[in-house]
Amino acid sequence: MDKIVTEVEQDAAVAALKRLISHPSYTTAAAPGAPFGQDIRLALDEVLAICHELGYHTYEDPDGYYGYAETGDGDETFGIIGHVDVVPAGDPSDWDSDPYTGVVRDGAIFGRGSQDDKGPSIAAIFAVKALENRGYHFNKKFALSLVLTRKPCGVGSLNITKKKRLSISVSLPMLNFH
């Protein structure tokens, strides 16, 4: 079976994930345009910049609850929802490396958010782009909707739904480790 994602694309995805991990995006005091704190808003800005660099069309909610990146054509949208917040890293001595660096070791990326939910979001962004780069065309738009936090009660998701941006949506799976 042919590989769809090239080594160059995979390296770019790893570099993008490291960029996103470098933002300690846990909830802090609200600020204008950043209802869950400036750090989480900076993580949203970063992932949307990554999407823009890849050719996605991007949008940021002026109230700061979500953003999205889309590509493709069609009247309907297939959406994947991800979040950019993380829980605080806790005691740094519990980590083998800086939790906000993104370290590749033994074929895995270690860093806060690499499994929930920054890693899966970056994987979706680059997987769709890789398919497009190979000539695959979708009969719907693809949208990655990024909420700033999955708590409380998915406020970002509720705002996306209220504004009727997505006609079809699924959640990103979280990566698990054993």
C-alpha positions, 0 to 999 in steps of 0.5 A: 500500500502506498503511503499517503503522508510523505516523510516531509509532511510528517516532519511538518506535522511534528514541527507544527505540533511542537509549535502548538505544544509550546503554548501553555494553554490552560485557563487563566483570567478572562480578557477581552476576546479571550474568555478563558485567558490569553494563553488559550487564545494564543494557542488558538491563534497559533493553530489557525496560523498553521492552518493558514500556512497550509492554505486553509481558509480560517476564521476566528470568533470575535468573542474568542470562543472558537475558530475554524479552518476549512478547505474544499468545496460543496454546500455541506460541511464535514466537521471535526471539533478539537480543543486547544486547552490543556490542564496545567502540567503540575510539578515539572519534576514529574516530567522527563522533559519540559512539558511545553517543548514537545520532545520526540522520543521512541517514535512518540511526541511528549508534551502537554496536549500531544494526546488531548487534543492538540496532537489529534487536531494537528493530525486531522489538519495534516491528514486532510491536506495530504489527501488533497495534495494527492489529488483527492477531492471531497464532495463537502467542505472539510472544517476543523472547528477549534474550541478554546476549551471543552469546559464548561459544557463545551461553550465553544461547541455551543457557539458554533452550533448556534451560529450554524457553521456545521451541518455535519460534525464529529468529535476528534478521538483522543489518543491513548497510551498504555 
